[in-house]
Amino acid sequence: MKELLKRITIDQEICHGKPCIRGMRWPVEVIIDMLGSGMTNEEILEDHPELEKEDILACLNF
């Protein structure tokens, strides 16, 4: 799990310091919202190829 959580970064210069995926402008809360709305991991990855399966798992563990 430690390795997964390394994918979550907090930087005041990115998304106002919200926890994000790998320094990209993908806040953890957006991924959680997508999952909560019924999207599957596969759908998210298909729609957003810059993300990786481990990114989604890291958000869930965060």
N, CA, C, O and CB atoms as a CASP TS submission, in Angstrom:
PFRMAT TS
TARGET T0000
AUTHOR 0000-0000-0000
METHOD Language model
MODEL 1
PARENT N/A
ATOM      1  N   MET     1       0.825  -1.197   0.000  1.00  0.00           N
ATOM      2  CA  MET     1       0.000   0.000   0.000  1.00  0.00           C
ATOM      3  C   MET     1       0.866   1.256   0.000  1.00  0.00           C
ATOM      4  O   MET     1       0.477   2.261  -0.596  1.00  0.00           O
ATOM      5  CB  MET     1      -0.936   0.001   1.207  1.00  0.00           C
ATOM      6  N   LYS     2       2.024   1.228   0.649  1.00  0.00           N
ATOM      7  CA  LYS     2       2.901   2.399   0.664  1.00  0.00           C
ATOM      8  C   LYS     2       3.267   2.845  -0.740  1.00  0.00           C
ATOM      9  O   LYS     2       3.305   4.041  -1.032  1.00  0.00           O
ATOM     10  CB  LYS     2       4.164   2.101   1.453  1.00  0.00           C
ATOM     11  N   GLU     3       3.537   1.869  -1.614  1.00  0.00           N
ATOM     12  CA  GLU     3       3.900   2.200  -2.994  1.00  0.00           C
ATOM     13  C   GLU     3       2.744   2.897  -3.703  1.00  0.00           C
ATOM     14  O   GLU     3       2.958   3.838  -4.467  1.00  0.00           O
ATOM     15  CB  GLU     3       4.307   0.930  -3.765  1.00  0.00           C
ATOM     16  N   LEU     4       1.527   2.441  -3.452  1.00  0.00           N
ATOM     17  CA  LEU     4       0.366   3.080  -4.073  1.00  0.00           C
ATOM     18  C   LEU     4       0.225   4.516  -3.596  1.00  0.00           C
ATOM     19  O   LEU     4      -0.036   5.416  -4.395  1.00  0.00           O
ATOM     20  CB  LEU     4      -0.914   2.293  -3.766  1.00  0.00           C
ATOM     21  N   LEU     5       0.394   4.733  -2.308  1.00  0.00           N
ATOM     22  CA  LEU     5       0.191   6.078  -1.770  1.00  0.00           C
ATOM     23  C   LEU     5       1.258   7.058  -2.235  1.00  0.00           C
ATOM     24  O   LEU     5       1.054   8.269  -2.142  1.00  0.00           O
ATOM     25  CB  LEU     5       0.172   6.032  -0.261  1.00  0.00           C
ATOM     26  N   LYS     6       2.385   6.569  -2.731  1.00  0.00           N
ATOM     27  CA  LYS     6       3.401   7.461  -3.303  1.00  0.00           C
ATOM     28  C   LYS     6       2.879   8.138  -4.565  1.00  0.00           C
ATOM     29  O   LYS     6       3.430   9.149  -5.001  1.00  0.00           O
ATOM     30  CB  LYS     6       4.690   6.680  -3.619  1.00  0.00           C
ATOM     31  N   ARG     7       1.829   7.592  -5.146  1.00  0.00           N
ATOM     32  CA  ARG     7       1.224   8.171  -6.348  1.00  0.00           C
ATOM     33  C   ARG     7       0.394   9.415  -6.029  1.00  0.00           C
ATOM     34  O   ARG     7       0.066  10.187  -6.930  1.00  0.00           O
ATOM     35  CB  ARG     7       0.350   7.134  -7.043  1.00  0.00           C
ATOM     36  N   ILE     8       0.058   9.611  -4.770  1.00  0.00           N
ATOM     37  CA  ILE     8      -0.744  10.766  -4.363  1.00  0.00           C
ATOM     38  C   ILE     8       0.200  11.862  -3.882  1.00  0.00           C
ATOM     39  O   ILE     8       1.010  11.654  -2.978  1.00  0.00           O
ATOM     40  CB  ILE     8      -1.773  10.381  -3.243  1.00  0.00           C
ATOM     41  N   THR     9       0.080  13.035  -4.507  1.00  0.00           N
ATOM     42  CA  THR     9       0.943  14.157  -4.147  1.00  0.00           C
ATOM     43  C   THR     9       0.099  15.341  -3.695  1.00  0.00           C
ATOM     44  O   THR     9      -1.052  15.502  -4.100  1.00  0.00           O
ATOM     45  CB  THR     9       1.843  14.558  -5.335  1.00  0.00           C
ATOM     46  N   ILE    10       0.701  16.158  -2.851  1.00  0.00           N
ATOM     47  CA  ILE    10       0.054  17.394  -2.401  1.00  0.00           C
ATOM     48  C   ILE    10       1.036  18.523  -2.647  1.00  0.00           C
ATOM     49  O   ILE    10       2.134  18.551  -2.091  1.00  0.00           O
ATOM     50  CB  ILE    10      -0.371  17.320  -0.880  1.00  0.00           C
ATOM     51  N   ASP    11       0.616  19.459  -3.497  1.00  0.00           N
ATOM     52  CA  ASP    11       1.460  20.588  -3.883  1.00  0.00           C
ATOM     53  C   ASP    11       0.564  21.823  -3.941  1.00  0.00           C
ATOM     54  O   ASP    11      -0.434  21.832  -4.662  1.00  0.00           O
ATOM     55  CB  ASP    11       2.185  20.331  -5.268  1.00  0.00           C
ATOM     56  N   GLN    12       0.909  22.846  -3.197  1.00  0.00           N
ATOM     57  CA  GLN    12       0.092  24.066  -3.158  1.00  0.00           C
ATOM     58  C   GLN    12      -0.069  24.709  -4.538  1.00  0.00           C
ATOM     59  O   GLN    12      -1.010  25.471  -4.756  1.00  0.00           O
ATOM     60  CB  GLN    12       0.711  25.073  -2.197  1.00  0.00           C
ATOM     61  N   GLU    13       0.830  24.413  -5.462  1.00  0.00           N
ATOM     62  CA  GLU    13       0.778  24.989  -6.810  1.00  0.00           C
ATOM     63  C   GLU    13      -0.136  24.202  -7.753  1.00  0.00           C
ATOM     64  O   GLU    13      -0.417  24.652  -8.863  1.00  0.00           O
ATOM     65  CB  GLU    13       2.177  25.054  -7.398  1.00  0.00           C
ATOM     66  N   ILE    14      -0.591  23.049  -7.321  1.00  0.00           N
ATOM     67  CA  ILE    14      -1.432  22.204  -8.177  1.00  0.00           C
ATOM     68  C   ILE    14      -2.777  22.000  -7.491  1.00  0.00           C
ATOM     69  O   ILE    14      -2.845  21.457  -6.388  1.00  0.00           O
ATOM     70  CB  ILE    14      -0.743  20.827  -8.472  1.00  0.00           C
ATOM     71  N   CYS    15      -3.838  22.436  -8.147  1.00  0.00           N
ATOM     72  CA  CYS    15      -5.213  22.261  -7.651  1.00  0.00           C
ATOM     73  C   CYS    15      -5.377  22.763  -6.218  1.00  0.00           C
ATOM     74  O   CYS    15      -6.052  22.134  -5.403  1.00  0.00           O
ATOM     75  CB  CYS    15      -5.614  20.789  -7.725  1.00  0.00           C
ATOM     76  N   HIS    16      -4.753  23.900  -5.922  1.00  0.00           N
ATOM     77  CA  HIS    16      -4.888  24.556  -4.614  1.00  0.00           C
ATOM     78  C   HIS    16      -4.514  23.648  -3.446  1.00  0.00           C
ATOM     79  O   HIS    16      -5.084  23.753  -2.360  1.00  0.00           O
ATOM     80  CB  HIS    16      -6.307  25.041  -4.432  1.00  0.00           C
ATOM     81  N   GLY    17      -3.552  22.757  -3.678  1.00  0.00           N
ATOM     82  CA  GLY    17      -3.069  21.905  -2.598  1.00  0.00           C
ATOM     83  C   GLY    17      -3.909  20.674  -2.313  1.00  0.00           C
ATOM     84  O   GLY    17      -3.667  19.968  -1.334  1.00  0.00           O
ATOM     85  N   LYS    18      -4.899  20.410  -3.165  1.00  0.00           N
ATOM     86  CA  LYS    18      -5.700  19.193  -2.972  1.00  0.00           C
ATOM     87  C   LYS    18      -4.853  17.975  -3.343  1.00  0.00           C
ATOM     88  O   LYS    18      -4.000  18.064  -4.225  1.00  0.00           O
ATOM     89  CB  LYS    18      -7.013  19.238  -3.831  1.00  0.00           C
ATOM     90  N   PRO    19      -5.078  16.847  -2.682  1.00  0.00           N
ATOM     91  CA  PRO    19      -4.347  15.627  -3.042  1.00  0.00           C
ATOM     92  C   PRO    19      -4.632  15.257  -4.501  1.00  0.00           C
ATOM     93  O   PRO    19      -5.788  15.172  -4.916  1.00  0.00           O
ATOM     94  CB  PRO    19      -4.736  14.453  -2.097  1.00  0.00           C
ATOM     95  N   CYS    20      -3.563  15.038  -5.270  1.00  0.00           N
ATOM     96  CA  CYS    20      -3.681  14.743  -6.698  1.00  0.00           C
ATOM     97  C   CYS    20      -2.886  13.496  -7.055  1.00  0.00           C
ATOM     98  O   CYS    20      -2.072  13.002  -6.276  1.00  0.00           O
ATOM     99  CB  CYS    20      -3.202  15.936  -7.539  1.00  0.00           C
ATOM    100  N   ILE    21      -3.147  13.013  -8.241  1.00  0.00           N
ATOM    101  CA  ILE    21      -2.446  11.838  -8.744  1.00  0.00           C
ATOM    102  C   ILE    21      -1.153  12.261  -9.420  1.00  0.00           C
ATOM    103  O   ILE    21      -1.172  13.037 -10.376  1.00  0.00           O
ATOM    104  CB  ILE    21      -3.333  11.044  -9.723  1.00  0.00           C
ATOM    105  N   ARG    22      -0.041  11.759  -8.931  1.00  0.00           N
ATOM    106  CA  ARG    22       1.292  11.905  -9.520  1.00  0.00           C
ATOM    107  C   ARG    22       1.618  13.322  -9.987  1.00  0.00           C
ATOM    108  O   ARG    22       2.270  13.493 -11.017  1.00  0.00           O
ATOM    109  CB  ARG    22       1.426  10.970 -10.675  1.00  0.00           C
ATOM    110  N   GLY    23       1.185  14.317  -9.262  1.00  0.00           N
ATOM    111  CA  GLY    23       1.506  15.692  -9.613  1.00  0.00           C
ATOM    112  C   GLY    23       0.729  16.229 -10.804  1.00  0.00           C
ATOM    113  O   GLY    23       0.969  17.350 -11.251  1.00  0.00           O
ATOM    114  N   MET    24      -0.197  15.438 -11.317  1.00  0.00           N
ATOM    115  CA  MET    24      -1.038  15.905 -12.422  1.00  0.00           C
ATOM    116  C   MET    24      -2.235  16.646 -11.833  1.00  0.00           C
ATOM    117  O   MET    24      -2.451  16.630 -10.621  1.00  0.00           O
ATOM    118  CB  MET    24      -1.506  14.710 -13.332  1.00  0.00           C
ATOM    119  N   ARG    25      -2.980  17.269 -12.667  1.00  0.00           N
ATOM    120  CA  ARG    25      -4.160  18.002 -12.210  1.00  0.00           C
ATOM    121  C   ARG    25      -5.378  17.080 -12.146  1.00  0.00           C
ATOM    122  O   ARG    25      -6.440  17.376 -12.695  1.00  0.00           O
ATOM    123  CB  ARG    25      -4.445  19.199 -13.140  1.00  0.00           C
ATOM    124  N   TRP    26      -5.190  15.969 -11.468  1.00  0.00           N
ATOM    125  CA  TRP    26      -6.246  14.991 -11.231  1.00  0.00           C
ATOM    126  C   TRP    26      -6.427  14.830  -9.736  1.00  0.00           C
ATOM    127  O   TRP    26      -5.778  13.982  -9.124  1.00  0.00           O
ATOM    128  CB  TRP    26      -5.918  13.628 -11.900  1.00  0.00           C
ATOM    129  N   PRO    27      -7.312  15.640  -9.127  1.00  0.00           N
ATOM    130  CA  PRO    27      -7.555  15.487  -7.690  1.00  0.00           C
ATOM    131  C   PRO    27      -8.151  14.114  -7.362  1.00  0.00           C
ATOM    132  O   PRO    27      -8.952  13.570  -8.122  1.00  0.00           O
ATOM    133  CB  PRO    27      -8.491  16.595  -7.192  1.00  0.00           C
ATOM    134  N   VAL    28      -7.752  13.583  -6.243  1.00  0.00           N
ATOM    135  CA  VAL    28      -8.271  12.298  -5.766  1.00  0.00           C
ATOM    136  C   VAL    28      -9.795  12.338  -5.730  1.00  0.00           C
ATOM    137  O   VAL    28     -10.449  11.368  -6.111  1.00  0.00           O
ATOM    138  CB  VAL    28      -7.704  11.958  -4.362  1.00  0.00           C
ATOM    139  N   GLU    29     -10.361  13.448  -5.275  1.00  0.00           N
ATOM    140  CA  GLU    29     -11.814  13.529  -5.134  1.00  0.00           C
ATOM    141  C   GLU    29     -12.541  13.367  -6.467  1.00  0.00           C
ATOM    142  O   GLU    29     -13.667  12.870  -6.489  1.00  0.00           O
ATOM    143  CB  GLU    29     -12.197  14.851  -4.506  1.00  0.00           C
ATOM    144  N   VAL    30     -11.931  13.771  -7.567  1.00  0.00           N
ATOM    145  CA  VAL    30     -12.567  13.618  -8.879  1.00  0.00           C
ATOM    146  C   VAL    30     -12.666  12.135  -9.247  1.00  0.00           C
ATOM    147  O   VAL    30     -13.691  11.680  -9.754  1.00  0.00           O
ATOM    148  CB  VAL    30     -11.774  14.393  -9.966  1.00  0.00           C
ATOM    149  N   ILE    31     -11.599  11.397  -8.989  1.00  0.00           N
ATOM    150  CA  ILE    31     -11.622   9.959  -9.274  1.00  0.00           C
ATOM    151  C   ILE    31     -12.668   9.267  -8.399  1.00  0.00           C
ATOM    152  O   ILE    31     -13.424   8.421  -8.876  1.00  0.00           O
ATOM    153  CB  ILE    31     -10.219   9.331  -9.042  1.00  0.00           C
ATOM    154  N   ILE    32     -12.706   9.628  -7.131  1.00  0.00           N
ATOM    155  CA  ILE    32     -13.691   9.035  -6.220  1.00  0.00           C
ATOM    156  C   ILE    32     -15.110   9.380  -6.677  1.00  0.00           C
ATOM    157  O   ILE    32     -16.002   8.534  -6.620  1.00  0.00           O
ATOM    158  CB  ILE    32     -13.459   9.526  -4.768  1.00  0.00           C
ATOM    159  N   ASP    33     -15.319  10.611  -7.127  1.00  0.00           N
ATOM    160  CA  ASP    33     -16.637  11.010  -7.631  1.00  0.00           C
ATOM    161  C   ASP    33     -17.027  10.199  -8.868  1.00  0.00           C
ATOM    162  O   ASP    33     -18.178   9.783  -9.001  1.00  0.00           O
ATOM    163  CB  ASP    33     -16.648  12.512  -7.963  1.00  0.00           C
ATOM    164  N   MET    34     -16.067   9.974  -9.775  1.00  0.00           N
ATOM    165  CA  MET    34     -16.362   9.178 -10.971  1.00  0.00           C
ATOM    166  C   MET    34     -16.767   7.761 -10.584  1.00  0.00           C
ATOM    167  O   MET    34     -17.729   7.213 -11.122  1.00  0.00           O
ATOM    168  CB  MET    34     -15.144   9.144 -11.915  1.00  0.00           C
ATOM    169  N   LEU    35     -16.033   7.176  -9.656  1.00  0.00           N
ATOM    170  CA  LEU    35     -16.382   5.830  -9.195  1.00  0.00           C
ATOM    171  C   LEU    35     -17.748   5.833  -8.510  1.00  0.00           C
ATOM    172  O   LEU    35     -18.542   4.912  -8.699  1.00  0.00           O
ATOM    173  CB  LEU    35     -15.303   5.293  -8.232  1.00  0.00           C
ATOM    174  N   GLY    36     -18.015   6.859  -7.723  1.00  0.00           N
ATOM    175  CA  GLY    36     -19.288   6.973  -7.019  1.00  0.00           C
ATOM    176  C   GLY    36     -20.475   7.148  -7.950  1.00  0.00           C
ATOM    177  O   GLY    36     -21.601   6.779  -7.618  1.00  0.00           O
ATOM    178  N   SER    37     -20.208   7.721  -9.131  1.00  0.00           N
ATOM    179  CA  SER    37     -21.289   7.918 -10.094  1.00  0.00           C
ATOM    180  C   SER    37     -21.573   6.653 -10.897  1.00  0.00           C
ATOM    181  O   SER    37     -22.486   6.619 -11.722  1.00  0.00           O
ATOM    182  CB  SER    37     -20.947   9.060 -11.036  1.00  0.00           C
ATOM    183  N   GLY    38     -20.775   5.610 -10.643  1.00  0.00           N
ATOM    184  CA  GLY    38     -21.035   4.340 -11.305  1.00  0.00           C
ATOM    185  C   GLY    38     -20.030   3.944 -12.369  1.00  0.00           C
ATOM    186  O   GLY    38     -20.136   2.856 -12.934  1.00  0.00           O
ATOM    187  N   MET    39     -19.052   4.801 -12.659  1.00  0.00           N
ATOM    188  CA  MET    39     -18.039   4.436 -13.652  1.00  0.00           C
ATOM    189  C   MET    39     -17.165   3.315 -13.091  1.00  0.00           C
ATOM    190  O   MET    39     -16.867   3.281 -11.898  1.00  0.00           O
ATOM    191  CB  MET    39     -17.168   5.671 -14.042  1.00  0.00           C
ATOM    192  N   THR    40     -16.770   2.416 -13.955  1.00  0.00           N
ATOM    193  CA  THR    40     -15.851   1.358 -13.549  1.00  0.00           C
ATOM    194  C   THR    40     -14.414   1.839 -13.744  1.00  0.00           C
ATOM    195  O   THR    40     -14.166   2.829 -14.433  1.00  0.00           O
ATOM    196  CB  THR    40     -16.113   0.051 -14.356  1.00  0.00           C
ATOM    197  N   ASN    41     -13.483   1.128 -13.132  1.00  0.00           N
ATOM    198  CA  ASN    41     -12.067   1.446 -13.338  1.00  0.00           C
ATOM    199  C   ASN    41     -11.734   1.434 -14.823  1.00  0.00           C
ATOM    200  O   ASN    41     -11.032   2.317 -15.317  1.00  0.00           O
ATOM    201  CB  ASN    41     -11.166   0.447 -12.580  1.00  0.00           C
ATOM    202  N   GLU    42     -12.239   0.438 -15.526  1.00  0.00           N
ATOM    203  CA  GLU    42     -11.953   0.293 -16.946  1.00  0.00           C
ATOM    204  C   GLU    42     -12.481   1.478 -17.746  1.00  0.00           C
ATOM    205  O   GLU    42     -11.805   1.958 -18.656  1.00  0.00           O
ATOM    206  CB  GLU    42     -12.553  -1.000 -17.473  1.00  0.00           C
ATOM    207  N   GLU    43     -13.674   1.952 -17.421  1.00  0.00           N
ATOM    208  CA  GLU    43     -14.241   3.105 -18.128  1.00  0.00           C
ATOM    209  C   GLU    43     -13.407   4.358 -17.887  1.00  0.00           C
ATOM    210  O   GLU    43     -13.162   5.134 -18.811  1.00  0.00           O
ATOM    211  CB  GLU    43     -15.693   3.348 -17.684  1.00  0.00           C
ATOM    212  N   ILE    44     -12.977   4.551 -16.662  1.00  0.00           N
ATOM    213  CA  ILE    44     -12.149   5.714 -16.342  1.00  0.00           C
ATOM    214  C   ILE    44     -10.844   5.651 -17.123  1.00  0.00           C
ATOM    215  O   ILE    44     -10.423   6.644 -17.718  1.00  0.00           O
ATOM    216  CB  ILE    44     -11.867   5.789 -14.823  1.00  0.00           C
ATOM    217  N   LEU    45     -10.208   4.492 -17.122  1.00  0.00           N
ATOM    218  CA  LEU    45      -8.930   4.342 -17.825  1.00  0.00           C
ATOM    219  C   LEU    45      -9.093   4.499 -19.333  1.00  0.00           C
ATOM    220  O   LEU    45      -8.208   5.035 -20.001  1.00  0.00           O
ATOM    221  CB  LEU    45      -8.311   2.981 -17.512  1.00  0.00           C
ATOM    222  N   GLU    46     -10.207   4.039 -19.867  1.00  0.00           N
ATOM    223  CA  GLU    46     -10.467   4.179 -21.299  1.00  0.00           C
ATOM    224  C   GLU    46     -10.675   5.648 -21.666  1.00  0.00           C
ATOM    225  O   GLU    46     -10.169   6.112 -22.688  1.00  0.00           O
ATOM    226  CB  GLU    46     -11.699   3.347 -21.707  1.00  0.00           C
ATOM    227  N   ASP    47     -11.411   6.370 -20.840  1.00  0.00           N
ATOM    228  CA  ASP    47     -11.685   7.784 -21.099  1.00  0.00           C
ATOM    229  C   ASP    47     -10.479   8.679 -20.820  1.00  0.00           C
ATOM    230  O   ASP    47     -10.367   9.766 -21.387  1.00  0.00           O
ATOM    231  CB  ASP    47     -12.858   8.241 -20.260  1.00  0.00           C
ATOM    232  N   HIS    48      -9.583   8.228 -19.953  1.00  0.00           N
ATOM    233  CA  HIS    48      -8.449   9.054 -19.519  1.00  0.00           C
ATOM    234  C   HIS    48      -7.169   8.217 -19.548  1.00  0.00           C
ATOM    235  O   HIS    48      -6.703   7.760 -18.505  1.00  0.00           O
ATOM    236  CB  HIS    48      -8.694   9.632 -18.089  1.00  0.00           C
ATOM    237  N   PRO    49      -6.601   8.017 -20.740  1.00  0.00           N
ATOM    238  CA  PRO    49      -5.449   7.112 -20.887  1.00  0.00           C
ATOM    239  C   PRO    49      -4.188   7.554 -20.141  1.00  0.00           C
ATOM    240  O   PRO    49      -3.259   6.761 -19.986  1.00  0.00           O
ATOM    241  CB  PRO    49      -5.121   6.967 -22.336  1.00  0.00           C
ATOM    242  N   GLU    50      -4.142   8.783 -19.686  1.00  0.00           N
ATOM    243  CA  GLU    50      -2.979   9.233 -18.914  1.00  0.00           C
ATOM    244  C   GLU    50      -2.965   8.636 -17.509  1.00  0.00           C
ATOM    245  O   GLU    50      -1.944   8.667 -16.822  1.00  0.00           O
ATOM    246  CB  GLU    50      -2.964  10.759 -18.827  1.00  0.00           C
ATOM    247  N   LEU    51      -4.103   8.094 -17.090  1.00  0.00           N
ATOM    248  CA  LEU    51      -4.195   7.453 -15.777  1.00  0.00           C
ATOM    249  C   LEU    51      -3.841   5.972 -15.880  1.00  0.00           C
ATOM    250  O   LEU    51      -3.950   5.363 -16.944  1.00  0.00           O
ATOM    251  CB  LEU    51      -5.611   7.625 -15.187  1.00  0.00           C
ATOM    252  N   GLU    52      -3.419   5.413 -14.760  1.00  0.00           N
ATOM    253  CA  GLU    52      -3.084   3.992 -14.677  1.00  0.00           C
ATOM    254  C   GLU    52      -3.942   3.342 -13.598  1.00  0.00           C
ATOM    255  O   GLU    52      -4.434   4.009 -12.688  1.00  0.00           O
ATOM    256  CB  GLU    52      -1.568   3.788 -14.375  1.00  0.00           C
ATOM    257  N   LYS    53      -4.110   2.033 -13.717  1.00  0.00           N
ATOM    258  CA  LYS    53      -4.924   1.291 -12.751  1.00  0.00           C
ATOM    259  C   LYS    53      -4.469   1.572 -11.319  1.00  0.00           C
ATOM    260  O   LYS    53      -5.292   1.721 -10.416  1.00  0.00           O
ATOM    261  CB  LYS    53      -4.855  -0.218 -13.040  1.00  0.00           C
ATOM    262  N   GLU    54      -3.165   1.643 -11.123  1.00  0.00           N
ATOM    263  CA  GLU    54      -2.614   1.886  -9.788  1.00  0.00           C
ATOM    264  C   GLU    54      -3.002   3.260  -9.253  1.00  0.00           C
ATOM    265  O   GLU    54      -3.095   3.448  -8.040  1.00  0.00           O
ATOM    266  CB  GLU    54      -1.098   1.753  -9.815  1.00  0.00           C
ATOM    267  N   ASP    55      -3.229   4.228 -10.152  1.00  0.00           N
ATOM    268  CA  ASP    55      -3.670   5.563  -9.726  1.00  0.00           C
ATOM    269  C   ASP    55      -5.042   5.476  -9.062  1.00  0.00           C
ATOM    270  O   ASP    55      -5.282   6.091  -8.023  1.00  0.00           O
ATOM    271  CB  ASP    55      -3.717   6.539 -10.933  1.00  0.00           C
ATOM    272  N   ILE    56      -5.929   4.709  -9.672  1.00  0.00           N
ATOM    273  CA  ILE    56      -7.274   4.552  -9.116  1.00  0.00           C
ATOM    274  C   ILE    56      -7.209   3.824  -7.775  1.00  0.00           C
ATOM    275  O   ILE    56      -7.885   4.208  -6.820  1.00  0.00           O
ATOM    276  CB  ILE    56      -8.187   3.785 -10.103  1.00  0.00           C
ATOM    277  N   LEU    57      -6.404   2.787  -7.708  1.00  0.00           N
ATOM    278  CA  LEU    57      -6.251   2.051  -6.449  1.00  0.00           C
ATOM    279  C   LEU    57      -5.675   2.950  -5.361  1.00  0.00           C
ATOM    280  O   LEU    57      -6.072   2.860  -4.199  1.00  0.00           O
ATOM    281  CB  LEU    57      -5.349   0.821  -6.651  1.00  0.00           C
ATOM    282  N   ALA    58      -4.744   3.811  -5.738  1.00  0.00           N
ATOM    283  CA  ALA    58      -4.157   4.736  -4.763  1.00  0.00           C
ATOM    284  C   ALA    58      -5.219   5.691  -4.227  1.00  0.00           C
ATOM    285  O   ALA    58      -5.242   5.986  -3.032  1.00  0.00           O
ATOM    286  CB  ALA    58      -2.996   5.531  -5.398  1.00  0.00           C
ATOM    287  N   CYS    59      -6.097   6.177  -5.104  1.00  0.00           N
ATOM    288  CA  CYS    59      -7.173   7.072  -4.662  1.00  0.00           C
ATOM    289  C   CYS    59      -8.088   6.365  -3.670  1.00  0.00           C
ATOM    290  O   CYS    59      -8.494   6.952  -2.666  1.00  0.00           O
ATOM    291  CB  CYS    59      -7.990   7.576  -5.869  1.00  0.00           C
ATOM    292  N   LEU    60      -8.405   5.134  -3.944  1.00  0.00           N
ATOM    293  CA  LEU    60      -9.281   4.375  -3.047  1.00  0.00           C
ATOM    294  C   LEU    60      -8.620   4.127  -1.695  1.00  0.00           C
ATOM    295  O   LEU    60      -9.300   4.086  -0.670  1.00  0.00           O
ATOM    296  CB  LEU    60      -9.668   3.043  -3.688  1.00  0.00           C
ATOM    297  N   ASN    61      -7.319   3.962  -1.687  1.00  0.00           N
ATOM    298  CA  ASN    61      -6.597   3.714  -0.441  1.00  0.00           C
ATOM    299  C   ASN    61      -6.283   4.984   0.320  1.00  0.00           C
ATOM    300  O   ASN    61      -5.995   4.936   1.516  1.00  0.00           O
ATOM    301  CB  ASN    61      -5.324   2.979  -0.725  1.00  0.00           C
ATOM    302  N   PHE    62      -6.335   6.117  -0.355  1.00  0.00           N
ATOM    303  CA  PHE    62      -6.020   7.385   0.286  1.00  0.00           C
ATOM    304  C   PHE    62      -7.138   7.761   1.230  1.00  0.00           C
ATOM    305  O   PHE    62      -7.073   8.805   1.879  1.00  0.00           O
ATOM    306  CB  PHE    62      -5.794   8.494  -0.754  1.00  0.00           C
TER
END
